[in-house]
Amino acid sequence: MQSQVFTKTIEMPDGRTITIETGKLARQANGSVVVRMNNTMLLATVVSVKEAKENAAFFPLSVDYQEKYASNGRIPGGFMKRESKLSDYEVLISRLVDRAIRPLFPDNYMAETQISVTLISADTQDAPDALAALAASAALSVSDIPFGGPISEVRVVKVDGEYIVNPVREQMAKATLDVIVAASIDNILMVEGECSEVSEEEMLEALKIAHEIIKTHCKAQIELTEMVGKTQKREFNHVKEDEELKKLLFDTYYGQYYAVAKQCIPNKQLRADSFNAIEEAYFAALPEDSTIDKNIAKRYFHDIHKKAARDLATNEGIRLDGRTTEQIRPIWCEVDYLPMPHGSAVFTRGETQSLTTVTLGTKLDEQMIDGAVITGYNKFLLHYNFPAFSTGEVKPNRAPGRREIGHGNLAMRALKKILPSEIENPYTIRIVSDILESNGSSSMATVCAGTLALMDAGIKIKSPASGIAMGMISDPVTGKYAILSDILGDEDHLGDMDFKVTGTVNGITACQMDIKVDGLSYEVLAQALAQAKRGRLHILGEMAKAITEPREDYKPHAPRTVSIQIPTELIGAVIGPGGKIVQDIQKESGATVIIEEKPGFGLVSIFAVDKLAMEKAYNRVKAIVTEPEVGEVYNGVVKSIQPFGAFVEFVKGKDGLLHISEIKWERLETMDGVLEIGEEIQVKLIEIDKKTGKYRLSRKVLLPIPEGMSNNSGGGGFRERRDDNRGDRGERKDFQKKDYDKRRK
């Protein structure tokens, strides 16, 4: 028997509707909904166990977003032909939902919880990623799981000066600003996006527009919760408390923690050792028969540490390493550190260091994208690696985790906006950032090192980009707050905001923000963005000490490339029957030639390891697609010799007649011994017959005139020699035509 089905509809500003339905699918989950916009449908489910594990120290939440290939009428590629592990794209969407949802669970809720969002129907126009958090929040809202929502997510783009919410794909492709914003009915929680060097004011306006729409999503979920009757959530008590112990530890040790914090120890490990020594001394002094729960005590010591560090910043404007709120850690940079990569750089800021390389490849190195919805090719790759030794830890090496994928994607989006166009840069580019030290802002160090390595590789970027991570510490009781530039790892962990902003001197190229507190005003966000801009510009100044602009040329061992735009109708001429011509060009030159059909033109990309191979391939292609011009000089090859002259191939596939009178200034009576078949000579195109299209060449006009001879003396002109003793003019012309036509075929 089918249970009761509840539906709620949300009206979007452009007239489209979003429907949330519950009670029909996945009824054994604690909560499940189907969210639909046009033909895009997401199934979201949530399950949370009744009890938490004993002494659980963190909230075990997992969020998985997956796209079914059947949703778009496709069969997966590859050998297995089924969905398996999440793709990088699906991991990124999972992270977007996780970052928006996680902060809203109660601090003392520790039950294992799983949220699954599945794309079950895909519309080619409506992007599902902007609906995933709405679906997850709605599933929680119709469950009995305690949750401080509802929340929702929308995408905002700016196209031709107009802001559009949840755009279709064609609009996304033309956007100069593209951000996904998550928020509750009261506060913005998360921002992720990329921009084409936009201003801070444009970014703030996008956040405001997004929040207004999200409020309507949240109201619809509240009404749906009331319709379903899930306003009362389950009771729980997952964290043990000892108020007496809590007061004792705070009263006894807060001053010691504050004193250590105020020492402003710059070294991360020494600072951690100093804080840990307080806790270790306490446990060492406990009698063996003590009944104090050490897990509870450890949690209280963490809270004391957190409060002391935060109070130091808000009360005195001093940070754990002694910097002021806006001060950037010392920076040093070096380019061309590694001799053999095509580009390399070291960027070090405080105790965070990235060693980054750039590798240039051909179109054959492009990454093939075979997703359920998104397919195609990617020619710009950025991979971020975070080995355990970067934080002084011992861990086995494993495949990249969600953190590595997320940090790498942020840096990739930041640098993608400064790359030259595809015509200007036909390379496939792979950037690899290996984090060798980490104490906060390693993704932003990747942006800086990536910019330096691109310039070292000779890539003509539009403008250098840098990145900075902003933090905030606030006191809800006093209302005091401090915005921190270039945050440490400790400040990220202990603070209320992690706001990463990347950009050039002209504007923002990417951003990522996670907010952990309620009530962050737009005034505070504006202050953070302005402070971030000053920090970015300072970092760009430090980077300029290593390199100020891209190198004039690529490294000697880097592949060489050139691109030629050709008319679409000539693509077949370059490829040849069955690829014969392009294969011949590659075989003869040693270069790699790739031909693509673009909207309105063909693009020929030539890659070679040296200049000679490049020129050979380039000249062959140009010869095919370029119409010979009268007055141009060509390097030709003698193909045949006749009594009246020679036929010379002056461009590949095109022969012209070099008449005997045009070989030398001196009069020639015979062609014997004058030229040889296969001989290379320079010739000038002097005429193209308008009726027949035949080419007439001259060699003598490129030679100096012998002393005492004028242009009209000696050998004479072409017309003066037409009626000489070489036989009947008609027979000679007929012979020329037959031979010429035979060679043209």
N, C-alpha and C positions, 0 to 999 in steps of 0.2 A: 504494500500500500504506500503510495507516494505521500510524503509529508507535505505540510503547507509550504508554499514557495512565497518568499517576500522579495519585492523588487523596489528599487529606488532609482530615480532618474535625475541626472545632473545636466542642466542646460549650460552649454559653453557660449562664450560671447559671440562666436561666428555662426551660431545656430545648430551646430552639431550637438549630439547628446551622448552622455556616458551613462550606462545602466549598470547597477550593481544588483546581482541576483544571488539569493542564498536559499538553501532548503531543497535544492534539486540534485546537486552532485556532491560526492565525497562526504556523506552525512556522518561517517564514523570519526572523522576528524573533529577536534574540539571546535574548530571554526572553519568554514569554507565559503568562498564566494566565486562567482564568475563576473568579471568586469568586461564590458563590451563597449567599444567605440567603432561605429560602422561595422566592418567585418573582422576587426581585430578583437580577439577574445583571450582573456587570461583566466586561468583557474588558480586560485590561491588557497592554500590550506595551512593550518597551524595546529600543532599538537604539542602539549606540554605535560610532562609526567606530574603525578600528584605530589611526590615528595622529592626533596633535594638529597644529594649524596651527603654523607656526614662530613662536616668540616669543609664544605665547598668554599673555595676562596674567590671564585669568580662566577659570573653568570654564563652558563654553557649554552649560548644561543648559536644556532647555525641557520644561515639563509642561503637558499639555492634557487637561482633563476635558470630555467632551461627552456630552449625553443625546440619544439617537435618539428621535424622536417615535414611531416604530413600536414602540418598547419598551413604550409604554403604549396602543397601538392608536389613535394620533392622527395626523392629517395637519397639518403646520405651517400656521399662519395666514399672512396677508400675500399679496403678489403672487407671490413666487417659489415658494412651496410646497415648500421644501427647507431643510435645515439649512444655515446659512451661518456667519457669524462667531459666536464664543462669546458667549452672553448674560452679563450681569453676574454672575448666579448661578453660571454655569459657570466664569467667571474666578475667583470667590471660592473655589470648591472646588479649582481648579487651584493657587491660591496656598497653600491649606492643605497640599496634598500636597508642593508645592515646598519650603515652609519646613521641613517635617519631614524630607524626603529629602536636600536639598542639603548640609547640614553633615556628612553621613556619608560623602561621597566623599573619597578621599585628597586632601590639599592639592596634591599634584603631579600629579593626574590632570586633563588638559586636553582630552581627546577630546570632540568634539561628541556630545551624548547627548540622546535624545528619549524621553520617557515619555508614552504615550497611554493614557488610561483612558476607556472608552466604556460607557455604560449601554445594554445590549442587551435587557434585560427589566426592567420596572418593576412592582413590587408596590405596591399603593396604601397598604399599611401600613408597610413597612420603608423608611426613608430611605436612599438610596444613598450620600449624602455621607460617612457614617461608615465606609463600607467602602472608599472610594477609595484611601486611603494603604496599607491592608492589601494591596489588589490590586497597587499599584505596587511595594511592597516585595517581594511574592511573585514578581513578574515578574523583578525584579533578582536575587532569591535563586536562581532556577532558570537564570540566565544565567551567562556567564563574566565579567561586568563587575565590576570591583572595587568593593566597597560595604561600608561599615562597619555594616550592619544585621544582622539584620532589625529592622524597626519595625512598628508598627501604630497604628491610630487607633480610638477609640471615642467615642460620645457618652454623656454622663451627664446625666440630668435629676433634679430633685427634685420629687416630686409628693406632696402631703399628708404631708410629712415623711419620705418614703421615697426613697432613691436607686435609680434604674433605669438599667441599661446598655443602649444601643442600643434606646431605647423605640420603640413604634409611634406613629403620628402623633397619635392621640387623646391619648396621654400627653404628647407634646411640647406640645400646645396648652394644657395645664393646668399646665405646669412653672413653678416660681418660680426655678429655676436650670437653665440649659441650656448645657453646655460640650462642645466637642470637644477631646479630649486625644490627643496623639501622643507615643509613647515607644518607646525600645528596651527590651531586657530589663533594663537596668540604670538607665536615666535617662529622666526626662521631657524632651521636646524642644520641644514646642509646645503652647500652650493658646489657645483662641479661644472666647469665649462671651458670653452676656448673662444678666442676673439681675434679679430684682425686689428690689433693695436687700438683698442677703444679707450675712451677716457673713463676715469673713476665715476664720473657723473652718469655716464651711460650704464655702467654696471649697476649702480644703485637704483636707477630707474627700472631696470629689468627685474631686480629683486622685489621692488614694490608692486609691480604689475603681477608678478608671479604670486605673491602673497595674497593679493585680493582674490584671485581665482581659487587658491587653495582654501581659503576660508569657506567658500561655497561647498567644496568637496567635504570638508570636515563637518559642516552642518548636516549634509546629507547622510553621513555616516552616523552621526548622533541620532538622527531620526530613525535610521534603519535599526540601530541598537534598541531603541525603544519599541519599534514594531516587533522585533524578534523576542523581546523580553529578557535581554541580557545586560541590564543595567547593573545588576548585582554580580560581582566577581567572586571567585573562590577565595576562601580564607587560607592564609599560609603563615608560617613562622619558621623561616629557614636559617636565620642568623641568631645565634645565641648572644645575649647581652649580659654584661656584668657592670651595672652602673657604678657600684662602689669601686671596683677596680679601675674603671674608666676615669673617675674623678681623681683617684689616687695617682694614677700615672700622669694625667694632665697637670695636676698641681705640682708634682715632683719633677717632671722631666721637660715640660714645655720650655722653661728658661734655658736649659742646656741645649735643646735643639735650636732655639733662636740664636744662642751664642755661636754655635757652630755655623749656622747659616750666615751670620754676620761676619764670620772670618773671611768670607768671599774666596774660598779656595778654588782657583781656576781649573785645577786638574780634576777631571771627573772621578777617577778611581780613588784618589786621596780624599775627595769630598765624601764619597760614598762610605769609605772606611771610617771616617770621622763620625758620621751619623750612626753607622752600624755599631760602633764601639759603645755608644750609650745603651743600646738595646742589649748587647752582649754582656755588658757589665751588670745589668739588671738581672738577667737570667742566671749569670754565674753566682750572684749573691743569694739566690733563692735556696732555701733549705731543701734537702732531698725529699722530704715528705710534704712538700708544698702541694696544695690542691688547686693552684691557679692553672687555668686552661691556657696553655702557651699559644694556641691558635688565636684565641680572643685577644691576648696581650699583644701579639704581633700586629693584629689589625689596629689596635689602639695606638701603638707606636707609629704605624704608618700614618694614621690620622694626625698625630702630633707633629710629625715631620712635615706633612702637607700644610698644616695651619701655620707653622713657624715660617716656612718659606714664603707663603702667600702674604702673611702679615708684614714681613720684611719689605716686600715689594710695594704693598699698598700704603704702609705707614711711613717708610723712609725712602722709597723710590730706589732701593738697592736690590740687586739681583744676586743669585747664588754665586756667580763668578765675579762679582764686583762691578759689573757694568751698570750704566744708567739704562733707563727703559728703552732709549732709542739707539743705543750704541751697538755697532756691529763688531763681531769678533775679528781679530787680525786675519788678514787674507794674504796668501801668496799663490801665484800661478806660474805655470811653466808650460810652454807648448813645444812640440817636436821632441818630447821626452823619449819616445820609442822610435828607433830608426826605421823599422820596416813597415808598420801600419801606414796607411795612406794619410792619416792625420791622427794626432794624439795630443792630450793635454792632461796636466795635473792641476786640480783646483782644491785648495785647502783653506778652510775657514774654521778657525779655532781647532777643535778636535774632530772635525768632520772632513773627510778627504775622499775625492773621487778621482780615479785613474780612468780616463775615457778614451776610446779609440773610434776612429771613423774608417769604414771600409767602403770602397766604391766598386760597384758591380754593374753588370749589364742588365738589360731587360730580362734575360734568362734567369737572373737571380731574384726576380720579384717573388713575393709571397702570394700564393693562391689562396683566396678566401672562399670557403665552401660552407657557409652557414645556412641555416634554415631560411633566413630572410635576406641576409646580406651576402652577396657573391661578388667576385671580381678579383682584382689584383692590387697589391700594396707594394709600393716601391720605396717607402720610408719606414725603416724599422728601428726601434730603440729598445734595447734590453738592459734591464737594471738587475745587478747581482748584489746580494747582501750576505757575504760569508760570515760565519760565526766569529772569526778572529777580529772582525772590525769592531766588536764590542768586548773583546777579551774573553769570549766564551768558547766552549767546546761543544759542537753539535755536528752530527753527520751531514754530509752534503746530500741534498735531496733536490727534486725538481722545484722550479720556482713556485713559491706560495702566492696566496692572494695579495699579500703585502707587496711583494716584488712586482707582480703584474700591475697593481694599482699605481705604485710609484713610477714605474716605467712608462705607463700610459700618460700620466700627468706630464712628465718631462717630454714625451713624444709630442703631445698636443701643443706644448709651449714652443717647441722648436719648429714644428711643422709650419707655423705661421710666418717664419722668417726665411724659409727656403725659397730659392728662385723658382720660376715657373718651369713646367715640364719641358717647354721648348728650350729654355735657357740651361736646364740641367737634366739631361736624359739619363743620368746615373740612377741605379738603385743604390740607396744609401743605408748602411747599417751602422748605428751607433751602439756601442756597448759601454755601460758605466759599471765599473767594479768599485764598490765602496770599500775602501781600505781602512778607514776609521769612521766611527759614527758617534756623534753626540748631538743629534738633532739636525733637521733640515737636509738630510742626505738627498732627497729628491730635488731640492733646489740647487744643491751642489752639482747634481747631474745636469741640470739646465745650464749652469755656468760653464762646467767643463765641456759639455756638448757643444756650446757656442764656440768656445776656444778651439776645440778639435776640428770643427767644421771650417773655421777660418784657416787653421793650419793645413787642412787638406786642400785648400784652394777653392772651396765652394763659395760662390758669390752670394752670400746671404744678404737679405735686404737691410738688416740692421742687427747688431749684437743684442742678445737677450740675456737677462739675469733673473734670478728668482730669490725670494725671501719668504721665510715662514714667520708669521706674526702670531703672537699669543696674547692672552688677556687673563688677568687675575682680578677678581671682583669680590667685594664683601657686601652681601645682601642686607646686612644689618646697618652698616654705616653708610652704604651707598658709594663707598670709595672703589675706584678701579684703576688699574694700570695696564696700558697697552705696551706689549713688549716686542721689540724688533729682534729678528734672528734668534729664535728661542732655542734653548738647550733641550736635550732629551728629558731632563727632569722637569723643565717648565712645561713641556708638552703634556707630561703625565700628571703634573700637579695643577695645571691651569684649567681655564674654562673655555678656551678657544684655540683652535689650530687653523690658521687662515694663511694658505700659501698663495702667493701672487707672483706671476712671472710677467715680464714685459720688456719693452725697449724704451728708448727715450721718447718714443712717439705714443706709447700706450700699452695696455694690458693685452697679453696673448693667451693667458690661461689662468685659471684660479681653482682652488679647492678649499672649502671651508667646512669645518665641523665645529658646532657649538654645543657645549655641555651644560649650559645654564639657561634659565628662563629670563625673558625681559631684556634682551639685547636690542637697544634702540638703533634706528637708522643713523642717529647722530654719532653713536659709538662706531658703527660700521664705516661711516664716512671718515672719521678720525683715523681708523685703522688703515683704510685704503690710502689716505694721504701720507701717513707715516710709512707705509709700505713703499710708496713711490719714492720717497726720499732715500729709503734704504736701497732700493733697486738701483737708483742712480749712483749712489756711493759705490756699490759693488761693481757696476759697469766701469767706474773710474779705476778701480783696482785691477780689473781684468785688462784694461787698456795698457797697463804697464807691461803686459806680456805680449800682446798683439793688438793692433788697432783696426785692421781691416784684413779681408781675405788675401792670401798670397796671390801673386800675379799668375802663377802657374801651379799645376799639380806636382806632386812629388815625382821624381824621375821614374820610379817603379810603379806608379799608378797607371791604370788603364786610361788611354786617351779616347776621347769621344767627340763626335761632331754630329749635329742633326741638320737635315735638309728637309725643308717643306717642299712638297711636289704636288702638282695637280692630281686630283683623285683619279682621273682617267689614265694617268701614267703609272699608277701602281703596278698594273699588270705588266707593263713594259720592263720595269725594274726586276720583277719577280721572274718573268719569262715562263715559257711552257713547262709545267711541272717543276718550277723552281730552278730551271736550268741556268738562267742568267745570274741570279743572286748566288747560287752555289759556285758558279764559275768565278764571280767576283771575290768570294771568300777564299776560294782555293788559290787564286792568283795572288791575292794581297796578304792573306793570313789574318785579315781582320774579321770581326763578327758584324754582320749586317742584319738589322732587324727592321721590318717594314710594318707599319700600323696604319690603319685607316681611321682618321679622326674626322669629326664633323666639319665637312667642307674642304678637307685637304688630306694628303698622305704625309706621314712622317717617317723618314728614313733615318735611323740611328746607327752610327758606325762606331764600333769600339775596337781599339787596337792597342798593342803593347808598345809600339814605337811610332815615330812620326812617319817613317817611310811607308809602313803598312797602311797607316791612316790615309796618306796622300794617294796611294794607289787605288784604294777602295773609293775614296771621295771622287777622284777624277773619273773613275768608271761610271759612277752613279750620275755625276754631273753631265757626262757625255751623253747619257741616255735621255736625260730629262731637259737638257738645255738646248734650245734651238741655236744653231751657229749664227753668228753675227758678222756681217760684212765689216772688214777692217780689223777683225781680231786675228791675233797670231796664235798658231797651234803647233804642237809637236806632233808631226805625222810620221807614218811608216809607209814606205813604198810597197804597194801590193802587186802591181803589174806594170810592165814597160811595153809601150807600143811605139811604132815609128814616129808618131806625131807628139809623143810626150809620155807621161806616166800618170797612173791613178794612185792617189795617196789617201790613205785612211787618216784623216786629220782629227777626227773624234771617233770613239768606238762605234762601229756600225755605220759610219758615214764616210763615203769616199768622194773625192773631188778630182777634177782633171787639172794636172799641172802640165800645161802645154809646153812644147819644146822651146817656145819663144819666151817663156816665163821662168826658165831655169837659171839662166845666167844672162848678164848684160851682153856678153859676146855672142855673136851669131853661131848657132850649132847646126851643122849639116846633117848630123845623125845622132841617134840616141846611144850608139855603141859606146860602152865604157863610161857613160855620163853618170848613171845611177845604177844601184843594184837592188834587187827585190829584198825587202827586209831592212833596208837602210833607213835610219831615223833622220829626218830633216825637219827644219822649221819652215812653215809656210804661212802665208797670209791669205785669208779669204777675201777675194776681190770682187766677186759677183755671185749672185744667186739668180738663176734664170727664173723669171716670174711665171712663165708658162710650164716649164718642165720641172722646176725645183732643183736643177742640177747645179753643182758647186764648181766654181772656177777658182783656181789657186795660183799664187805667185810665190816664187822663191827669190827671184832677183831683186824685188823691191826691198828685201831685208838685207841685201848685200850692198856694200859701198860701190858707187859708180866709178868704173876705171877712169883714170886720169885722161882727159882729152875727149871723153865720150859724154854726150848729153843723154837725156831721157829718151830722145827720139832717134838716136844713132845706134850704130852697132847692130845688135840683134834685132832691133826694131820692135814695134808693139805687136800685140796679138793680131790686130786687124791687118797689119802690113804683111803678115806671113801667111795669110789664108790661101793665097793663090800661088804658092811656090810650086816646085817641081816634085811634090810628093804624091802626085796622082790626082785624079779627078776629085774636086771638092765634094761633090755629092756622095761619091763612094766613101770618102774619108768620114764625112759626117754620119753616114749610115753605119759605118763600122764603129765609130765612137758611140753612137746611140745603142747599138746592140750590146757592145761590151759593157757600157755603163749600166744599162738596164739589167744585164746579167749579174753584175756585181752588186747592184742595189737589192736584187732579190736574195 
